[in-house]
Amino acid sequence: MRNIKMVDLFAQYEKVQDEINKAVQDVINSTAFINGPEVKSFQADLEKYLAVKHVIPCANGTDALQIAMMGLGLQPGDEVITADFTYVATAEVIALLRLKPVLVDVDPDTFCLDPKAVEAAVTGRTKAIVPVHLFGQCSPMEKILDIAKRKNLFIIEDNAQAIGADYIFSDGRKQKAGALGHIGTTSFFPSKNLGCYGDGGALFTNDDELAAKCRMIANHGQSKLYYHDSIGVNSRLDSIQAAILRVKLKHLDEYAAARNRVAAYYDNAFSGNSKLVTPKRASYSTHVFHQYTLQTKGIDRFAMKDFLASKNIPAMVYYPVPLHLQKAYTDPRYKEGDFPVTEKLCASVISLPIHTEMDEEMLGYICDGVKESLESQLLDVGR
C-alpha cells in the first residue's frame, strides 16, 4: 500500500505524466513563459467547460477575489457579506481593500451560507455577497441570487473548492459553480480539484465590461502597454502552469467521479455510527468533494487525529477557529456565541484523506483506523 496522503499529487501525476511532461517541455521550447499561447488556450478551454464568456487567469485565488472586488468598484466602508465558516482569504481581501466584512452563519448540513442569515444581515451599506462553495458543493444560489436581485447587490462566488460542481435550479436547469453570480473566482493551488504545480487562479464572468476591467486591473491597470487607465495589480498565471492546467482540465470530471467513489466508501463505512455525522449532499448541487468532512459527536477529534497519525493516516481540521474569533478580525459587533452553527462546526469537524488515486485497501485501512480510534476513546471513558 502506498503512503497515505491527504492529496497524493504524485500518484495523480503518474497517470498523466506523458501529457504533462510534453506540455511543460513545449512551453520551455517556446520560451513564452509569461502570457504565452498556453495561457490563452487554457482560458478558452475553461470558458468552454464552464460555459462562460470570459475567464481571466491570475496569480492565485486570493488575487482573484481582490481583482473581482476592485473590478466591481467597491469602495472603502462598503459592506460585504460572507460566511463565518471559511478560509481566511475570503474575509482577508474584504478587509485589505478597507471594505467592511459582515459575517453570517452557515447551514448546519451543507456548511454553506444560510440565506436567511444573509437577508437579515443586509443594510443600506451592503454592496455585495460572497457565497463560499465549501468543501465541494454549491451554496444555495437560487435564494442568494433572489436576495441580490431584490436588494441590488453584487454576487462574487468564492469557488476555490468546488470547480466542476453543477448547481441545479428548481426548474431543472444546471449551471457550473462560479458561473452563477456577477463574477466567480477560483484557486489553482496544487491541492485543489483542478490544481497546478505552483500558484494560480482565475475569475469568470459573462459581463463584457466587467471582464475587460478585471483583465486590465490584473495587468497593472493597463489598457495597452504603458497606458494605465486605473490602479491595478500584477497578477498573472504563467504559461507552464496554464499548460499543466490544460492537461488536468481534460480529466476534471473523472477526478470528481473518483472523489465521489471515495466519499461513498466512507459514507458506507460510517453510516449509523452515533459518534460521526457524514457529509450531507445538497439537493440543489452536485458534490466534487474537495474535502470529506465528518462532524464528531462527544469525542476528542484531536485525539482521533493523533491516533490516526500514529497509524500513518493524515487528517486535518478545517477550520478550528471561526473568523469572528480570529485575532485579526476582532470586531465589537461579534462575540462568542453569535454564530452557533459555525462555532459548533469549528469545534467538531475533521477531514479524512480524499483524492483521485485511492484504492479499497487504502480506504479500508483508514476506516479501520477511525473505528479503532473511536473504540479507544470509548474504552478510556469507561475506565
N, C-alpha and C positions, 0 to 999 in steps of 0.2 A: 504494500500500500504506500502510495506517495505521502510525503509530509502534508499535513492538512494546513491550509491557509484560509484566511477569511476570503481572499480572492486570489486565485492562482493564475497570475498573468503569464507565467512562462508556459504552463500547460496549454493555455489558450493559444499562445504564440506558436507552439509547436505544430498545431493543426493548420496554421495559415502562414507558416514561415516562408515558404517559397514566394507567395504573393507579397508578403511584407518586405522581404529582402529585395525583391525586384523593384517594388515601388520606391523604397528608400534609395537604392542604387541609381534608379532613373533620375531622381532629384539631384543626387550628387553629380551625376554625369552632366546634368543641365546647368549646374551651379546657380539655378534660380531659387535661392533659399528663402527669399522674402517676397511675398505677393507673386509667387510664380504660378505657372499654369495649373499646378495641382490644387492650389487654394481655390481658384475659380471653378475647377472641375468638381471638387468636393462640395463647394457651395451649391452648384447646380444639382448635384446628386441629392443633397439633403433637402433642397427645395422640393424636388420631386417626391421624395419619401414622405415629407411632412405635408405635402400639398399646400405649400405657402408660396407667395410671390417672391419673398425676399428672405435670404439668410445672410447675416452679416457676421463673418467669423471674427473672433477677437482672441485675446491672450489667455483668458480664464473666465470662469463663471462669475466671479465677483466683479470683474470689469464689465461683464455683460449686464449685470444689474445696474451698475453705476451709469453706463452709457445709456441704458434704457431710460433711467430717471432724468438724465440730462437731456436726452432727446425729446422727452415729453414736456420739457420746460418747467419742471417742478422747481419751486423757489424756497429758500430758507424759511422755516416756520410752517410750511405746508405739512399737513398730517398724512401719514401713510400707514394704513392698517395692514398688519401681518400677524402670523401665528407666533405664539409664545413658545411653542414646541417646535424648534427648528435649529439648524446650524446657525452660528452667529453671523455668517456672511450676509444673511438676508437683512438683518437689522443694522449690521455694521455699515453698509452702504448708505442706508437712510440717514444714519447719524453723521457719517462722514460728509455728506452733502448739506448738513445743517437742516435737514428736514426733521420732522418730529415722528419717531416711531410710535405707533399706537398698537399695543399688543392685545390679542384676544385669545380666548381659549379654543381648544380643538375638540373634535368629535371623539368620544372615548373608544369607538370601534375602529375608525379609519386613521385616526391621529391627524387628520387634515382639518382645515378651517371649519368652524361651526358657523354657518350662515346667520343664525340668529344672533350670535355674538358679534359678527361683523356689522350687521344692521344696527345693533344697539350702540356700536362704537362710532358711527358716522356723526360728524358735526359739520358746522358750516365751514370749517377749515380743512376738512378732509378732501384730498385730491386724488388719491389712488389706493388700490387694494393690491397686495402681493400674496396671492394664494401660493402655498408651497405644496407641490405634488410629492408628498413624503413617502419614502421607502419604496416607491414604485407604482403608486396608483394616484389617480387624479383627485383633486379637491372637488367638491360638489359645484361644478362650474355653472350649471344652468341657473341655480339660485343666486350665485355670486354675480353672474352676468346680469341677472334681472335687477339686483340691488344697484349695480354700477350704472345701468341704463336709467333707472329711476332717479338716482342721485347725481348723475352726470360725473361719474368718476372713471379714471383710467384703471385698467387691469394689466398688471405686469406679472406674468406667470414665472415663478421660480421652478423650472423644470429640470433641475440638475440631477434629480433622482428618478425620473420617470420617462425618459425619452423612449419612444416606441409604444407607450401605452395609448389606448384608444379611449376617448370619452364617448359615452353613449347617451345621446339626448333622449328625452321622453318620447319623441316621435320616431325613434329608431335610428336617426342619423348618427354617424360616427365621425369623429374628428380627432386628429392626433393631439396629445398633450403638448402644450406650448404654442399651439396654433389657434387658441380659442379667444384670447384676450386681445388688447390693443398691441401688445408685444410680449413675446416669450423669450426666456433666456435659458441657457444650459451651460454645464461644465463638461469638459472632456478630460478631467483628471483621470489618471490611469485606472483607478478602481471603479470608475463609473461603468454603467452598462455599455455605453459607447465611449471608450476611453482611448486616449493616445498614449504615447510613451514620453510624455512631458506634461506641460501645461497647455490648456486650450479651452476655448469657449465659443459661444455664438449667440446671436439674437435672431428671432424670427418675427416677421410681421407681413401683413397684407396691405399695409398703408405705404403707398409710394413715397409720400413726402416724409413720413417718419423714417423710413428706411434710408432715404438719401441723407437725412440729418444725422442719423446714428452712424452711418458709414463715414461721414465727414468727421464727426466727433472722435471716432476711433482712430482717425488718421490725422491727429494734431489739429483738427478743425479745418482741414484744407478742402477747398472746393476743387482746386487743382494745385499742382506742385508749387509751393512757395506763396500761395494765395490763401490766407487764413481768414475764413468768414466768421468763425466762432471759437470760443475756448474749447480746446479738445484734449485728448489724451493720446498716448502712444500705446495702442493695444492691438496686436495682430497675431494671427495664427501663422506659424511658419510653415513652409512648404513640405518639410519632412513630416511634420505632424499631420498635415492635411492628407498627404499620401497614405499614411497609416490609417487614418480615419476613413478614407475612401474604401480601403480594403475591408475594414471591420464593419462599415455600414451595410455592406452586402450580406453580412452574417447576423445582423442585429436581431432579426425576428427569430432566427434559430437559437440565438443566445437567450432570448426571452423564454422560448419554449423549454430550453434546458433548465433555466432557473425555476420555471413553474413545476417541472418534474421534481426538482429538489424540494420545493415548498410542499408539494403534495405528499412526498415521502415523510417529511417532518410532521405534517398535519395528521397523517395516519398514525404515526408513532406516538404522538402526544394527545390524541383525541381522547377525551374523557378523563384526562389527568386533572385532579382537583387543584393542583398547585401551579398549573400552567394554562394560560389562555393563548390559543393560536391566533395568528393574524386573520382579521375579518376582510373579506373582499366586498368592496362597494358594488352595488347593483348597477351603478352608472359608469363603471370604469373597468377596463381590463387591468391586470396587475403584471408588472415586469420584474418584481422582486429584486430591487436594488439591495434591500436588506430583508432578512427573515427575522422578525422581531417578536419575541414572546413577552407576554406580561406574566410576571410571577406573583403568586399569592401566598403570603405567610412564610416565605423563605428568604434567606440571605442570598441575593443574586451575586454579590461579590464573592461570597464563599463558593458559590457554584462556579463562578469564573475562575477562581483559584484552583478548584478541584479539576476542572476541565484542563487548565494549563498543565497540571501535573500529569495529565494523560496526553499531553502534546496536542490538545484541541484548543484552538483560539476561540475567544468570544469577545464581544465588545458591548459597551453600554452607550447607546446613542439616545438621549443625551442626559447626563446625570444632574445638570443644573438648568432650571428654566431661565429663559432670557431675562425675565423681570427680577431674578435673584442674582444675576451676574453683577460683579462689582462695576464693570464698565457701563452697565445700563441701569444703575440705581436711579430710581425716579420716585419722587414723593407721591406720584399718582398710584403707585403699586406697592403692595406689601404681601408678605407670605399669607397664603390662603385665598388670594384674589382669583387664582386660576386653578381650581381644584382638579380638573382633569389633567392638565399639564403637570401639575405637581405630583399627582398620583403616578403618571407615566414615568416621570423622571426618577421616581423612587422605586419603580418595579420592572422596567423593561430590560431585556438582554437580547442581543442579536447573535445568531449562530452563523457559522460559515455558509456562504451560498455563492456559487459561481458556476461557470458553464461546463466544467470538466469533472464534476463529482460523480462517483460511481456508488453502487449499492454497498460495497464493502466499507467505503469511507463513511457513508451516511449511517450505516448500521453501527459503526464504531462510535460516531458522535452521539447518536441517540442512546446507545447503551451508557455512554459517559454521563449524559444528562440524567438518565434514570438512576444511575449509581449515586450521583451527587444528591439527588432528592432523597434517596433511601438513607444515605449517610447523615443528612441533616435531620431526618425524622428520627433516626436512632439516637442521635445526640440529644434531641428534645426529650426522648423517652427515658434517658438515663437519670 
